[in-house]
Amino acid sequence: MSDTQIVWLNTETAAKRLGITTRTLYRFINEGGLPAYRMGRVIRVKQTDVDDFIERSRIEPGTLGHLYPDPVSTGDGDKGDDSDADADS
């Protein structure tokens, strides 16, 4: 027999471990992102699968640029704009 014993989590415990709602957990399971097992009328998730899911969800540095759009230039002369100099001529 193997020394490694499977630790099963119910959906509530798995969701709490992930910091999400059970509804979101079911969505991850349904979309194939997190393996789950039906045992009779209950759904169980392996703790190792939850831990692997956490690691796969890690955000790589530099990948969130889409959340920070480039600042819009206000045109107030902060970039050496010399359009005011022409008005004096």
C-alpha positions in Angstrom: 0.0 0.0 0.0 1.2 3.5 -0.8 2.4 5.9 1.9 0.5 8.7 0.2 -3.1 8.9 1.2 -5.6 11.0 -0.7 -7.0 13.9 1.3 -10.5 14.6 0.0 -12.2 18.0 0.4 -15.9 18.7 0.2 -16.9 21.6 -2.0 -17.3 24.0 0.9 -13.9 23.3 2.2 -12.3 23.4 -1.2 -14.0 26.8 -1.9 -12.8 28.2 1.4 -9.2 27.0 0.7 -9.4 28.9 -2.6 -11.1 31.9 -1.2 -14.0 31.7 -3.6 -17.7 30.8 -3.4 -18.9 27.3 -4.0 -20.7 28.6 -7.1 -17.4 29.7 -8.5 -15.9 26.4 -7.5 -18.6 24.5 -9.4 -17.9 26.7 -12.5 -14.2 25.9 -12.4 -15.1 22.2 -12.1 -17.7 22.4 -14.9 -15.2 24.2 -17.2 -12.5 21.6 -16.6 -10.1 23.8 -14.7 -10.4 21.8 -11.5 -10.8 18.0 -11.4 -13.6 16.7 -9.2 -15.2 13.3 -8.4 -18.8 12.4 -7.8 -19.1 9.8 -5.0 -22.7 8.9 -4.7 -24.6 12.2 -4.3 -21.6 14.3 -3.2 -18.8 15.9 -5.0 -15.2 15.7 -3.7 -12.0 17.4 -4.7 -8.5 16.1 -4.0 -6.5 18.5 -1.8 -3.5 18.0 -4.2 -5.7 19.1 -7.1 -6.7 22.2 -5.3 -3.0 23.0 -4.5 -2.1 22.4 -8.2 -4.9 24.7 -9.3 -3.6 27.4 -7.0 -0.1 27.1 -8.5 -1.5 27.1 -12.1 -3.4 30.3 -11.3 -0.3 32.2 -10.3 0.1 35.4 -12.2 3.3 36.0 -13.9 4.8 39.5 -13.4 4.2 41.8 -16.3 1.0 40.2 -17.5 -1.5 42.7 -16.0 -0.7 45.6 -18.3 -4.2 45.5 -19.8 -5.5 46.6 -16.3 -3.4 49.8 -16.5 -4.2 51.8 -19.6 -1.6 54.3 -20.8 -2.2 57.7 -19.3 -3.8 60.2 -21.6 -1.9 63.4 -22.4 -3.7 66.5 -21.1 -1.9 68.8 -23.5 -1.0 71.2 -20.7 2.6 71.6 -21.9 4.0 68.9 -19.6 5.8 67.3 -22.5 7.6 70.4 -23.9 4.6 71.4 -26.0 5.6 74.9 -27.4 2.2 75.7 -29.0 1.9 78.7 -26.6 5.1 80.2 -28.0 3.5 80.6 -31.4 0.6 82.6 -30.0 3.0 85.5 -29.1 4.3 86.0 -32.6 
